[in-house]
Amino acid sequence: MSFAAEREFAHMGETAGCSDHDHDLVHELSRRLDALWRYDQYIANAEWRDGLRQFWCDAKAMEQQAIQRLKELIAQEVRNGCF
């Protein structure tokens, strides 16, 4: 790595707004919310393919369950004063 690049990243990560595990939860929630937003379009795109449409409906349901669980975990972290 060049000196300029080393200098540019020398202090990155020194300040954290929350613990790594809490950041991971928020990041994953964001990622999954983005995916959920797309499922309705995927379902619409497969309107005449029953098997494909069912796959997207099932994937959407699993994503919704994971999102709910992540929200519960984040709420628990907040209640524990860990966030």
PDB file with SEQRES, HELIX, SHEET and CRYST1 records, atoms N, CA, C and O in Angstrom:
SEQRES   1 A   83  MET SER PHE ALA ALA GLU ARG GLU PHE ALA HIS MET GLY          
SEQRES   2 A   83  GLU THR ALA GLY CYS SER ASP HIS ASP HIS ASP LEU VAL          
SEQRES   3 A   83  HIS GLU LEU SER ARG ARG LEU ASP ALA LEU TRP ARG TYR          
SEQRES   4 A   83  ASP GLN TYR ILE ALA ASN ALA GLU TRP ARG ASP GLY LEU          
SEQRES   5 A   83  ARG GLN PHE TRP CYS ASP ALA LYS ALA MET GLU GLN GLN          
SEQRES   6 A   83  ALA ILE GLN ARG LEU LYS GLU LEU ILE ALA GLN GLU VAL          
SEQRES   7 A   83  ARG ASN GLY CYS PHE                                          
HELIX    1 AA1 PHE A    3  GLU A    8  1                                   6    
HELIX    2 AA2 ASP A   20  ASN A   45  1                                  26    
HELIX    3 AA3 ASP A   50  ARG A   79  1                                  30    
CRYST1    1.000    1.000    1.000  90.00  90.00  90.00 P 1           1          
ATOM      1  N   MET A   1       0.859  -1.172   0.000  1.00  0.00           N  
ATOM      2  CA  MET A   1       0.000   0.000   0.000  1.00  0.00           C  
ATOM      3  C   MET A   1       0.903   1.232   0.000  1.00  0.00           C  
ATOM      4  O   MET A   1       1.916   1.263   0.698  1.00  0.00           O  
ATOM      5  N   SER A   2       0.541   2.227  -0.768  1.00  0.00           N  
ATOM      6  CA  SER A   2       1.340   3.444  -0.845  1.00  0.00           C  
ATOM      7  C   SER A   2       1.174   4.256   0.432  1.00  0.00           C  
ATOM      8  O   SER A   2       0.225   4.067   1.193  1.00  0.00           O  
ATOM      9  N   PHE A   3       2.106   5.151   0.641  1.00  0.00           N  
ATOM     10  CA  PHE A   3       2.070   6.009   1.818  1.00  0.00           C  
ATOM     11  C   PHE A   3       0.787   6.836   1.851  1.00  0.00           C  
ATOM     12  O   PHE A   3       0.182   6.997   2.911  1.00  0.00           O  
ATOM     13  N   ALA A   4       0.369   7.359   0.703  1.00  0.00           N  
ATOM     14  CA  ALA A   4      -0.852   8.163   0.645  1.00  0.00           C  
ATOM     15  C   ALA A   4      -2.067   7.336   1.051  1.00  0.00           C  
ATOM     16  O   ALA A   4      -2.934   7.816   1.781  1.00  0.00           O  
ATOM     17  N   ALA A   5      -2.128   6.103   0.582  1.00  0.00           N  
ATOM     18  CA  ALA A   5      -3.247   5.229   0.923  1.00  0.00           C  
ATOM     19  C   ALA A   5      -3.216   4.870   2.404  1.00  0.00           C  
ATOM     20  O   ALA A   5      -4.255   4.841   3.065  1.00  0.00           O  
ATOM     21  N   GLU A   6      -2.022   4.598   2.921  1.00  0.00           N  
ATOM     22  CA  GLU A   6      -1.897   4.299   4.349  1.00  0.00           C  
ATOM     23  C   GLU A   6      -2.367   5.472   5.181  1.00  0.00           C  
ATOM     24  O   GLU A   6      -3.058   5.295   6.185  1.00  0.00           O  
ATOM     25  N   ARG A   7      -1.998   6.651   4.770  1.00  0.00           N  
ATOM     26  CA  ARG A   7      -2.383   7.860   5.497  1.00  0.00           C  
ATOM     27  C   ARG A   7      -3.893   8.081   5.420  1.00  0.00           C  
ATOM     28  O   ARG A   7      -4.524   8.486   6.397  1.00  0.00           O  
ATOM     29  N   GLU A   8      -4.461   7.810   4.247  1.00  0.00           N  
ATOM     30  CA  GLU A   8      -5.896   8.013   4.048  1.00  0.00           C  
ATOM     31  C   GLU A   8      -6.720   7.133   4.977  1.00  0.00           C  
ATOM     32  O   GLU A   8      -7.773   7.556   5.455  1.00  0.00           O  
ATOM     33  N   PHE A   9      -6.259   5.923   5.237  1.00  0.00           N  
ATOM     34  CA  PHE A   9      -7.014   4.968   6.048  1.00  0.00           C  
ATOM     35  C   PHE A   9      -6.459   4.803   7.464  1.00  0.00           C  
ATOM     36  O   PHE A   9      -6.910   3.925   8.200  1.00  0.00           O  
ATOM     37  N   ALA A  10      -5.513   5.612   7.847  1.00  0.00           N  
ATOM     38  CA  ALA A  10      -4.827   5.443   9.130  1.00  0.00           C  
ATOM     39  C   ALA A  10      -5.769   5.504  10.327  1.00  0.00           C  
ATOM     40  O   ALA A  10      -5.557   4.794  11.310  1.00  0.00           O  
ATOM     41  N   HIS A  11      -6.790   6.328  10.265  1.00  0.00           N  
ATOM     42  CA  HIS A  11      -7.656   6.512  11.432  1.00  0.00           C  
ATOM     43  C   HIS A  11      -9.067   5.975  11.210  1.00  0.00           C  
ATOM     44  O   HIS A  11      -9.953   6.192  12.037  1.00  0.00           O  
ATOM     45  N   MET A  12      -9.274   5.286  10.116  1.00  0.00           N  
ATOM     46  CA  MET A  12     -10.595   4.729   9.839  1.00  0.00           C  
ATOM     47  C   MET A  12     -10.936   3.677  10.890  1.00  0.00           C  
ATOM     48  O   MET A  12     -10.134   2.791  11.183  1.00  0.00           O  
ATOM     49  N   GLY A  13     -12.122   3.787  11.442  1.00  0.00           N  
ATOM     50  CA  GLY A  13     -12.591   2.804  12.407  1.00  0.00           C  
ATOM     51  C   GLY A  13     -12.252   3.122  13.846  1.00  0.00           C  
ATOM     52  O   GLY A  13     -12.585   2.345  14.741  1.00  0.00           O  
ATOM     53  N   GLU A  14     -11.595   4.247  14.092  1.00  0.00           N  
ATOM     54  CA  GLU A  14     -11.254   4.588  15.475  1.00  0.00           C  
ATOM     55  C   GLU A  14     -12.491   4.945  16.294  1.00  0.00           C  
ATOM     56  O   GLU A  14     -12.546   4.669  17.493  1.00  0.00           O  
ATOM     57  N   THR A  15     -13.465   5.546  15.661  1.00  0.00           N  
ATOM     58  CA  THR A  15     -14.676   5.941  16.358  1.00  0.00           C  
ATOM     59  C   THR A  15     -15.814   5.043  15.905  1.00  0.00           C  
ATOM     60  O   THR A  15     -16.099   4.934  14.712  1.00  0.00           O  
ATOM     61  N   ALA A  16     -16.456   4.409  16.861  1.00  0.00           N  
ATOM     62  CA  ALA A  16     -17.569   3.512  16.537  1.00  0.00           C  
ATOM     63  C   ALA A  16     -18.817   4.018  17.244  1.00  0.00           C  
ATOM     64  O   ALA A  16     -18.771   4.385  18.418  1.00  0.00           O  
ATOM     65  N   GLY A  17     -19.921   4.036  16.526  1.00  0.00           N  
ATOM     66  CA  GLY A  17     -21.180   4.490  17.102  1.00  0.00           C  
ATOM     67  C   GLY A  17     -21.870   3.421  17.934  1.00  0.00           C  
ATOM     68  O   GLY A  17     -22.753   3.719  18.738  1.00  0.00           O  
ATOM     69  N   CYS A  18     -21.458   2.168  17.733  1.00  0.00           N  
ATOM     70  CA  CYS A  18     -22.033   1.060  18.480  1.00  0.00           C  
ATOM     71  C   CYS A  18     -21.095  -0.141  18.362  1.00  0.00           C  
ATOM     72  O   CYS A  18     -20.137  -0.127  17.589  1.00  0.00           O  
ATOM     73  N   SER A  19     -21.386  -1.152  19.127  1.00  0.00           N  
ATOM     74  CA  SER A  19     -20.576  -2.368  19.087  1.00  0.00           C  
ATOM     75  C   SER A  19     -20.695  -3.038  17.726  1.00  0.00           C  
ATOM     76  O   SER A  19     -21.684  -2.863  17.013  1.00  0.00           O  
ATOM     77  N   ASP A  20     -19.676  -3.802  17.383  1.00  0.00           N  
ATOM     78  CA  ASP A  20     -19.677  -4.489  16.089  1.00  0.00           C  
ATOM     79  C   ASP A  20     -20.916  -5.356  15.905  1.00  0.00           C  
ATOM     80  O   ASP A  20     -21.521  -5.354  14.833  1.00  0.00           O  
ATOM     81  N   HIS A  21     -21.299  -6.100  16.948  1.00  0.00           N  
ATOM     82  CA  HIS A  21     -22.453  -6.989  16.800  1.00  0.00           C  
ATOM     83  C   HIS A  21     -23.741  -6.212  16.561  1.00  0.00           C  
ATOM     84  O   HIS A  21     -24.627  -6.692  15.855  1.00  0.00           O  
ATOM     85  N   ASP A  22     -23.856  -5.020  17.141  1.00  0.00           N  
ATOM     86  CA  ASP A  22     -25.038  -4.201  16.894  1.00  0.00           C  
ATOM     87  C   ASP A  22     -25.015  -3.613  15.488  1.00  0.00           C  
ATOM     88  O   ASP A  22     -26.045  -3.556  14.816  1.00  0.00           O  
ATOM     89  N   HIS A  23     -23.855  -3.183  15.052  1.00  0.00           N  
ATOM     90  CA  HIS A  23     -23.718  -2.692  13.680  1.00  0.00           C  
ATOM     91  C   HIS A  23     -24.086  -3.795  12.695  1.00  0.00           C  
ATOM     92  O   HIS A  23     -24.756  -3.543  11.693  1.00  0.00           O  
ATOM     93  N   ASP A  24     -23.648  -5.009  12.981  1.00  0.00           N  
ATOM     94  CA  ASP A  24     -23.956  -6.151  12.113  1.00  0.00           C  
ATOM     95  C   ASP A  24     -25.471  -6.357  11.997  1.00  0.00           C  
ATOM     96  O   ASP A  24     -25.989  -6.610  10.909  1.00  0.00           O  
ATOM     97  N   LEU A  25     -26.172  -6.245  13.126  1.00  0.00           N  
ATOM     98  CA  LEU A  25     -27.625  -6.414  13.113  1.00  0.00           C  
ATOM     99  C   LEU A  25     -28.299  -5.352  12.247  1.00  0.00           C  
ATOM    100  O   LEU A  25     -29.175  -5.665  11.441  1.00  0.00           O  
ATOM    101  N   VAL A  26     -27.885  -4.094  12.418  1.00  0.00           N  
ATOM    102  CA  VAL A  26     -28.476  -2.997  11.655  1.00  0.00           C  
ATOM    103  C   VAL A  26     -28.149  -3.141  10.166  1.00  0.00           C  
ATOM    104  O   VAL A  26     -29.012  -2.940   9.312  1.00  0.00           O  
ATOM    105  N   HIS A  27     -26.919  -3.485   9.871  1.00  0.00           N  
ATOM    106  CA  HIS A  27     -26.508  -3.661   8.475  1.00  0.00           C  
ATOM    107  C   HIS A  27     -27.306  -4.780   7.818  1.00  0.00           C  
ATOM    108  O   HIS A  27     -27.771  -4.633   6.688  1.00  0.00           O  
ATOM    109  N   GLU A  28     -27.463  -5.886   8.515  1.00  0.00           N  
ATOM    110  CA  GLU A  28     -28.211  -7.012   7.960  1.00  0.00           C  
ATOM    111  C   GLU A  28     -29.686  -6.664   7.791  1.00  0.00           C  
ATOM    112  O   GLU A  28     -30.304  -7.064   6.804  1.00  0.00           O  
ATOM    113  N   LEU A  29     -30.258  -5.924   8.740  1.00  0.00           N  
ATOM    114  CA  LEU A  29     -31.648  -5.497   8.609  1.00  0.00           C  
ATOM    115  C   LEU A  29     -31.804  -4.638   7.359  1.00  0.00           C  
ATOM    116  O   LEU A  29     -32.748  -4.829   6.593  1.00  0.00           O  
ATOM    117  N   SER A  30     -30.908  -3.716   7.150  1.00  0.00           N  
ATOM    118  CA  SER A  30     -30.956  -2.855   5.969  1.00  0.00           C  
ATOM    119  C   SER A  30     -30.864  -3.674   4.687  1.00  0.00           C  
ATOM    120  O   SER A  30     -31.618  -3.444   3.742  1.00  0.00           O  
ATOM    121  N   ARG A  31     -29.949  -4.619   4.657  1.00  0.00           N  
ATOM    122  CA  ARG A  31     -29.775  -5.464   3.476  1.00  0.00           C  
ATOM    123  C   ARG A  31     -31.043  -6.256   3.172  1.00  0.00           C  
ATOM    124  O   ARG A  31     -31.459  -6.364   2.018  1.00  0.00           O  
ATOM    125  N   ARG A  32     -31.638  -6.797   4.201  1.00  0.00           N  
ATOM    126  CA  ARG A  32     -32.838  -7.613   4.006  1.00  0.00           C  
ATOM    127  C   ARG A  32     -34.059  -6.761   3.656  1.00  0.00           C  
ATOM    128  O   ARG A  32     -34.915  -7.207   2.891  1.00  0.00           O  
ATOM    129  N   LEU A  33     -34.156  -5.555   4.198  1.00  0.00           N  
ATOM    130  CA  LEU A  33     -35.242  -4.660   3.815  1.00  0.00           C  
ATOM    131  C   LEU A  33     -35.144  -4.286   2.338  1.00  0.00           C  
ATOM    132  O   LEU A  33     -36.159  -4.195   1.647  1.00  0.00           O  
ATOM    133  N   ASP A  34     -33.934  -4.074   1.864  1.00  0.00           N  
ATOM    134  CA  ASP A  34     -33.739  -3.796   0.436  1.00  0.00           C  
ATOM    135  C   ASP A  34     -34.200  -4.974  -0.412  1.00  0.00           C  
ATOM    136  O   ASP A  34     -34.842  -4.787  -1.446  1.00  0.00           O  
ATOM    137  N   ALA A  35     -33.875  -6.182   0.025  1.00  0.00           N  
ATOM    138  CA  ALA A  35     -34.288  -7.377  -0.718  1.00  0.00           C  
ATOM    139  C   ALA A  35     -35.808  -7.525  -0.693  1.00  0.00           C  
ATOM    140  O   ALA A  35     -36.418  -7.832  -1.718  1.00  0.00           O  
ATOM    141  N   LEU A  36     -36.417  -7.312   0.461  1.00  0.00           N  
ATOM    142  CA  LEU A  36     -37.865  -7.449   0.593  1.00  0.00           C  
ATOM    143  C   LEU A  36     -38.589  -6.515  -0.361  1.00  0.00           C  
ATOM    144  O   LEU A  36     -39.613  -6.877  -0.940  1.00  0.00           O  
ATOM    145  N   TRP A  37     -38.064  -5.338  -0.519  1.00  0.00           N  
ATOM    146  CA  TRP A  37     -38.654  -4.315  -1.375  1.00  0.00           C  
ATOM    147  C   TRP A  37     -38.777  -4.805  -2.813  1.00  0.00           C  
ATOM    148  O   TRP A  37     -39.667  -4.367  -3.542  1.00  0.00           O  
ATOM    149  N   ARG A  38     -37.898  -5.704  -3.225  1.00  0.00           N  
ATOM    150  CA  ARG A  38     -37.868  -6.189  -4.604  1.00  0.00           C  
ATOM    151  C   ARG A  38     -38.782  -7.403  -4.862  1.00  0.00           C  
ATOM    152  O   ARG A  38     -39.138  -7.671  -6.010  1.00  0.00           O  
ATOM    153  N   TYR A  39     -39.151  -8.118  -3.828  1.00  0.00           N  
ATOM    154  CA  TYR A  39     -39.887  -9.370  -4.025  1.00  0.00           C  
ATOM    155  C   TYR A  39     -41.214  -9.195  -4.757  1.00  0.00           C  
ATOM    156  O   TYR A  39     -41.562 -10.039  -5.582  1.00  0.00           O  
ATOM    157  N   ASP A  40     -41.955  -8.142  -4.488  1.00  0.00           N  
ATOM    158  CA  ASP A  40     -43.231  -7.957  -5.173  1.00  0.00           C  
ATOM    159  C   ASP A  40     -43.029  -7.838  -6.683  1.00  0.00           C  
ATOM    160  O   ASP A  40     -43.843  -8.330  -7.464  1.00  0.00           O  
ATOM    161  N   GLN A  41     -41.946  -7.186  -7.086  1.00  0.00           N  
ATOM    162  CA  GLN A  41     -41.663  -7.097  -8.515  1.00  0.00           C  
ATOM    163  C   GLN A  41     -41.301  -8.462  -9.083  1.00  0.00           C  
ATOM    164  O   GLN A  41     -41.734  -8.819 -10.179  1.00  0.00           O  
ATOM    165  N   TYR A  42     -40.508  -9.223  -8.336  1.00  0.00           N  
ATOM    166  CA  TYR A  42     -40.143 -10.568  -8.789  1.00  0.00           C  
ATOM    167  C   TYR A  42     -41.391 -11.436  -8.962  1.00  0.00           C  
ATOM    168  O   TYR A  42     -41.515 -12.187  -9.929  1.00  0.00           O  
ATOM    169  N   ILE A  43     -42.314 -11.316  -8.000  1.00  0.00           N  
ATOM    170  CA  ILE A  43     -43.562 -12.085  -8.053  1.00  0.00           C  
ATOM    171  C   ILE A  43     -44.370 -11.660  -9.279  1.00  0.00           C  
ATOM    172  O   ILE A  43     -44.898 -12.508  -9.998  1.00  0.00           O  
ATOM    173  N   ALA A  44     -44.467 -10.374  -9.515  1.00  0.00           N  
ATOM    174  CA  ALA A  44     -45.199  -9.876 -10.682  1.00  0.00           C  
ATOM    175  C   ALA A  44     -44.556 -10.341 -11.985  1.00  0.00           C  
ATOM    176  O   ALA A  44     -45.254 -10.679 -12.941  1.00  0.00           O  
ATOM    177  N   ASN A  45     -43.233 -10.357 -12.021  1.00  0.00           N  
ATOM    178  CA  ASN A  45     -42.527 -10.783 -13.228  1.00  0.00           C  
ATOM    179  C   ASN A  45     -42.785 -12.253 -13.549  1.00  0.00           C  
ATOM    180  O   ASN A  45     -42.673 -12.666 -14.703  1.00  0.00           O  
ATOM    181  N   ALA A  46     -43.127 -13.037 -12.541  1.00  0.00           N  
ATOM    182  CA  ALA A  46     -43.352 -14.478 -12.720  1.00  0.00           C  
ATOM    183  C   ALA A  46     -44.837 -14.827 -12.717  1.00  0.00           C  
ATOM    184  O   ALA A  46     -45.206 -15.966 -12.431  1.00  0.00           O  
ATOM    185  N   GLU A  47     -45.685 -13.859 -13.031  1.00  0.00           N  
ATOM    186  CA  GLU A  47     -47.129 -14.031 -12.887  1.00  0.00           C  
ATOM    187  C   GLU A  47     -47.685 -15.275 -13.574  1.00  0.00           C  
ATOM    188  O   GLU A  47     -48.638 -15.867 -13.066  1.00  0.00           O  
ATOM    189  N   TRP A  48     -47.143 -15.679 -14.676  1.00  0.00           N  
ATOM    190  CA  TRP A  48     -47.690 -16.825 -15.421  1.00  0.00           C  
ATOM    191  C   TRP A  48     -46.921 -18.117 -15.182  1.00  0.00           C  
ATOM    192  O   TRP A  48     -47.250 -19.148 -15.768  1.00  0.00           O  
ATOM    193  N   ARG A  49     -45.897 -18.074 -14.325  1.00  0.00           N  
ATOM    194  CA  ARG A  49     -45.100 -19.267 -14.005  1.00  0.00           C  
ATOM    195  C   ARG A  49     -45.354 -19.630 -12.549  1.00  0.00           C  
ATOM    196  O   ARG A  49     -44.715 -19.092 -11.645  1.00  0.00           O  
ATOM    197  N   ASP A  50     -46.284 -20.540 -12.332  1.00  0.00           N  
ATOM    198  CA  ASP A  50     -46.723 -20.857 -10.970  1.00  0.00           C  
ATOM    199  C   ASP A  50     -45.583 -21.265 -10.040  1.00  0.00           C  
ATOM    200  O   ASP A  50     -45.493 -20.778  -8.914  1.00  0.00           O  
ATOM    201  N   GLY A  51     -44.718 -22.154 -10.508  1.00  0.00           N  
ATOM    202  CA  GLY A  51     -43.620 -22.615  -9.660  1.00  0.00           C  
ATOM    203  C   GLY A  51     -42.650 -21.507  -9.296  1.00  0.00           C  
ATOM    204  O   GLY A  51     -42.186 -21.416  -8.159  1.00  0.00           O  
ATOM    205  N   LEU A  52     -42.351 -20.670 -10.270  1.00  0.00           N  
ATOM    206  CA  LEU A  52     -41.438 -19.551 -10.037  1.00  0.00           C  
ATOM    207  C   LEU A  52     -42.069 -18.513  -9.118  1.00  0.00           C  
ATOM    208  O   LEU A  52     -41.420 -17.992  -8.210  1.00  0.00           O  
ATOM    209  N   ARG A  53     -43.336 -18.222  -9.365  1.00  0.00           N  
ATOM    210  CA  ARG A  53     -44.033 -17.258  -8.514  1.00  0.00           C  
ATOM    211  C   ARG A  53     -44.092 -17.758  -7.068  1.00  0.00           C  
ATOM    212  O   ARG A  53     -43.917 -16.983  -6.128  1.00  0.00           O  
ATOM    213  N   GLN A  54     -44.339 -19.059  -6.901  1.00  0.00           N  
ATOM    214  CA  GLN A  54     -44.392 -19.623  -5.553  1.00  0.00           C  
ATOM    215  C   GLN A  54     -43.039 -19.530  -4.860  1.00  0.00           C  
ATOM    216  O   GLN A  54     -42.964 -19.259  -3.661  1.00  0.00           O  
ATOM    217  N   PHE A  55     -41.970 -19.757  -5.621  1.00  0.00           N  
ATOM    218  CA  PHE A  55     -40.629 -19.608  -5.051  1.00  0.00           C  
ATOM    219  C   PHE A  55     -40.437 -18.203  -4.494  1.00  0.00           C  
ATOM    220  O   PHE A  55     -39.974 -18.038  -3.365  1.00  0.00           O  
ATOM    221  N   TRP A  56     -40.797 -17.175  -5.295  1.00  0.00           N  
ATOM    222  CA  TRP A  56     -40.616 -15.794  -4.836  1.00  0.00           C  
ATOM    223  C   TRP A  56     -41.512 -15.479  -3.646  1.00  0.00           C  
ATOM    224  O   TRP A  56     -41.112 -14.741  -2.745  1.00  0.00           O  
ATOM    225  N   CYS A  57     -42.717 -16.030  -3.636  1.00  0.00           N  
ATOM    226  CA  CYS A  57     -43.603 -15.827  -2.474  1.00  0.00           C  
ATOM    227  C   CYS A  57     -43.014 -16.468  -1.219  1.00  0.00           C  
ATOM    228  O   CYS A  57     -43.058 -15.887  -0.135  1.00  0.00           O  
ATOM    229  N   ASP A  58     -42.468 -17.655  -1.376  1.00  0.00           N  
ATOM    230  CA  ASP A  58     -41.833 -18.336  -0.239  1.00  0.00           C  
ATOM    231  C   ASP A  58     -40.605 -17.571   0.238  1.00  0.00           C  
ATOM    232  O   ASP A  58     -40.393 -17.415   1.441  1.00  0.00           O  
ATOM    233  N   ALA A  59     -39.804 -17.100  -0.700  1.00  0.00           N  
ATOM    234  CA  ALA A  59     -38.599 -16.327  -0.348  1.00  0.00           C  
ATOM    235  C   ALA A  59     -38.988 -15.047   0.380  1.00  0.00           C  
ATOM    236  O   ALA A  59     -38.342 -14.659   1.353  1.00  0.00           O  
ATOM    237  N   LYS A  60     -40.041 -14.396  -0.092  1.00  0.00           N  
ATOM    238  CA  LYS A  60     -40.519 -13.173   0.556  1.00  0.00           C  
ATOM    239  C   LYS A  60     -40.948 -13.456   1.993  1.00  0.00           C  
ATOM    240  O   LYS A  60     -40.621 -12.696   2.905  1.00  0.00           O  
ATOM    241  N   ALA A  61     -41.680 -14.548   2.192  1.00  0.00           N  
ATOM    242  CA  ALA A  61     -42.140 -14.909   3.542  1.00  0.00           C  
ATOM    243  C   ALA A  61     -40.960 -15.185   4.468  1.00  0.00           C  
ATOM    244  O   ALA A  61     -40.960 -14.759   5.623  1.00  0.00           O  
ATOM    245  N   MET A  62     -39.962 -15.890   3.966  1.00  0.00           N  
ATOM    246  CA  MET A  62     -38.769 -16.161   4.790  1.00  0.00           C  
ATOM    247  C   MET A  62     -38.037 -14.865   5.122  1.00  0.00           C  
ATOM    248  O   MET A  62     -37.545 -14.695   6.238  1.00  0.00           O  
ATOM    249  N   GLU A  63     -37.964 -13.956   4.160  1.00  0.00           N  
ATOM    250  CA  GLU A  63     -37.310 -12.666   4.386  1.00  0.00           C  
ATOM    251  C   GLU A  63     -38.061 -11.872   5.456  1.00  0.00           C  
ATOM    252  O   GLU A  63     -37.451 -11.255   6.329  1.00  0.00           O  
ATOM    253  N   GLN A  64     -39.383 -11.896   5.374  1.00  0.00           N  
ATOM    254  CA  GLN A  64     -40.189 -11.190   6.378  1.00  0.00           C  
ATOM    255  C   GLN A  64     -39.960 -11.762   7.769  1.00  0.00           C  
ATOM    256  O   GLN A  64     -39.894 -11.010   8.742  1.00  0.00           O  
ATOM    257  N   GLN A  65     -39.839 -13.076   7.877  1.00  0.00           N  
ATOM    258  CA  GLN A  65     -39.558 -13.702   9.173  1.00  0.00           C  
ATOM    259  C   GLN A  65     -38.181 -13.284   9.692  1.00  0.00           C  
ATOM    260  O   GLN A  65     -38.032 -12.972  10.873  1.00  0.00           O  
ATOM    261  N   ALA A  66     -37.192 -13.278   8.828  1.00  0.00           N  
ATOM    262  CA  ALA A  66     -35.844 -12.887   9.236  1.00  0.00           C  
ATOM    263  C   ALA A  66     -35.819 -11.422   9.666  1.00  0.00           C  
ATOM    264  O   ALA A  66     -35.149 -11.070  10.637  1.00  0.00           O  
ATOM    265  N   ILE A  67     -36.545 -10.571   8.948  1.00  0.00           N  
ATOM    266  CA  ILE A  67     -36.613  -9.150   9.301  1.00  0.00           C  
ATOM    267  C   ILE A  67     -37.252  -8.981  10.669  1.00  0.00           C  
ATOM    268  O   ILE A  67     -36.771  -8.202  11.492  1.00  0.00           O  
ATOM    269  N   GLN A  68     -38.323  -9.700  10.910  1.00  0.00           N  
ATOM    270  CA  GLN A  68     -38.983  -9.613  12.215  1.00  0.00           C  
ATOM    271  C   GLN A  68     -38.032 -10.039  13.334  1.00  0.00           C  
ATOM    272  O   GLN A  68     -37.964  -9.392  14.378  1.00  0.00           O  
ATOM    273  N   ARG A  69     -37.314 -11.110  13.112  1.00  0.00           N  
ATOM    274  CA  ARG A  69     -36.354 -11.600  14.119  1.00  0.00           C  
ATOM    275  C   ARG A  69     -35.253 -10.580  14.356  1.00  0.00           C  
ATOM    276  O   ARG A  69     -34.869 -10.338  15.501  1.00  0.00           O  
ATOM    277  N   LEU A  70     -34.741  -9.978  13.288  1.00  0.00           N  
ATOM    278  CA  LEU A  70     -33.708  -8.954  13.442  1.00  0.00           C  
ATOM    279  C   LEU A  70     -34.231  -7.763  14.240  1.00  0.00           C  
ATOM    280  O   LEU A  70     -33.528  -7.236  15.102  1.00  0.00           O  
ATOM    281  N   LYS A  71     -35.453  -7.342  13.958  1.00  0.00           N  
ATOM    282  CA  LYS A  71     -36.050  -6.227  14.708  1.00  0.00           C  
ATOM    283  C   LYS A  71     -36.154  -6.569  16.193  1.00  0.00           C  
ATOM    284  O   LYS A  71     -35.881  -5.732  17.053  1.00  0.00           O  
ATOM    285  N   GLU A  72     -36.553  -7.814  16.483  1.00  0.00           N  
ATOM    286  CA  GLU A  72     -36.648  -8.259  17.880  1.00  0.00           C  
ATOM    287  C   GLU A  72     -35.281  -8.252  18.552  1.00  0.00           C  
ATOM    288  O   GLU A  72     -35.151  -7.832  19.701  1.00  0.00           O  
ATOM    289  N   LEU A  73     -34.265  -8.717  17.836  1.00  0.00           N  
ATOM    290  CA  LEU A  73     -32.908  -8.732  18.400  1.00  0.00           C  
ATOM    291  C   LEU A  73     -32.389  -7.323  18.645  1.00  0.00           C  
ATOM    292  O   LEU A  73     -31.751  -7.064  19.665  1.00  0.00           O  
ATOM    293  N   ILE A  74     -32.658  -6.423  17.725  1.00  0.00           N  
ATOM    294  CA  ILE A  74     -32.231  -5.035  17.912  1.00  0.00           C  
ATOM    295  C   ILE A  74     -32.958  -4.415  19.105  1.00  0.00           C  
ATOM    296  O   ILE A  74     -32.348  -3.715  19.914  1.00  0.00           O  
ATOM    297  N   ALA A  75     -34.256  -4.673  19.209  1.00  0.00           N  
ATOM    298  CA  ALA A  75     -35.020  -4.157  20.354  1.00  0.00           C  
ATOM    299  C   ALA A  75     -34.465  -4.693  21.671  1.00  0.00           C  
ATOM    300  O   ALA A  75     -34.378  -3.962  22.657  1.00  0.00           O  
ATOM    301  N   GLN A  76     -34.094  -5.960  21.683  1.00  0.00           N  
ATOM    302  CA  GLN A  76     -33.515  -6.560  22.890  1.00  0.00           C  
ATOM    303  C   GLN A  76     -32.178  -5.897  23.234  1.00  0.00           C  
ATOM    304  O   GLN A  76     -31.897  -5.625  24.402  1.00  0.00           O  
ATOM    305  N   GLU A  77     -31.374  -5.646  22.235  1.00  0.00           N  
ATOM    306  CA  GLU A  77     -30.092  -4.966  22.460  1.00  0.00           C  
ATOM    307  C   GLU A  77     -30.321  -3.573  23.054  1.00  0.00           C  
ATOM    308  O   GLU A  77     -29.595  -3.153  23.956  1.00  0.00           O  
ATOM    309  N   VAL A  78     -31.333  -2.858  22.547  1.00  0.00           N  
ATOM    310  CA  VAL A  78     -31.652  -1.528  23.079  1.00  0.00           C  
ATOM    311  C   VAL A  78     -32.110  -1.640  24.527  1.00  0.00           C  
ATOM    312  O   VAL A  78     -31.663  -0.879  25.385  1.00  0.00           O  
ATOM    313  N   ARG A  79     -33.010  -2.598  24.800  1.00  0.00           N  
ATOM    314  CA  ARG A  79     -33.498  -2.783  26.180  1.00  0.00           C  
ATOM    315  C   ARG A  79     -32.353  -3.136  27.135  1.00  0.00           C  
ATOM    316  O   ARG A  79     -32.374  -2.735  28.299  1.00  0.00           O  
ATOM    317  N   ASN A  80     -31.370  -3.872  26.657  1.00  0.00           N  
ATOM    318  CA  ASN A  80     -30.238  -4.270  27.496  1.00  0.00           C  
ATOM    319  C   ASN A  80     -29.214  -3.145  27.672  1.00  0.00           C  
ATOM    320  O   ASN A  80     -28.237  -3.293  28.405  1.00  0.00           O  
ATOM    321  N   GLY A  81     -29.451  -2.020  26.989  1.00  0.00           N  
ATOM    322  CA  GLY A  81     -28.517  -0.905  27.093  1.00  0.00           C  
ATOM    323  C   GLY A  81     -27.220  -1.179  26.364  1.00  0.00           C  
ATOM    324  O   GLY A  81     -26.216  -0.505  26.596  1.00  0.00           O  
ATOM    325  N   CYS A  82     -27.234  -2.153  25.495  1.00  0.00           N  
ATOM    326  CA  CYS A  82     -26.023  -2.565  24.792  1.00  0.00           C  
ATOM    327  C   CYS A  82     -25.828  -1.798  23.500  1.00  0.00           C  
ATOM    328  O   CYS A  82     -24.730  -1.778  22.942  1.00  0.00           O  
ATOM    329  N   PHE A  83     -26.874  -1.177  23.031  1.00  0.00           N  
ATOM    330  CA  PHE A  83     -26.826  -0.519  21.727  1.00  0.00           C  
ATOM    331  C   PHE A  83     -26.298   0.878  21.848  1.00  0.00           C  
ATOM    332  O   PHE A  83     -26.188   1.585  20.847  1.00  0.00           O  
TER     333      PHE A  83                                                      
END                                                                             
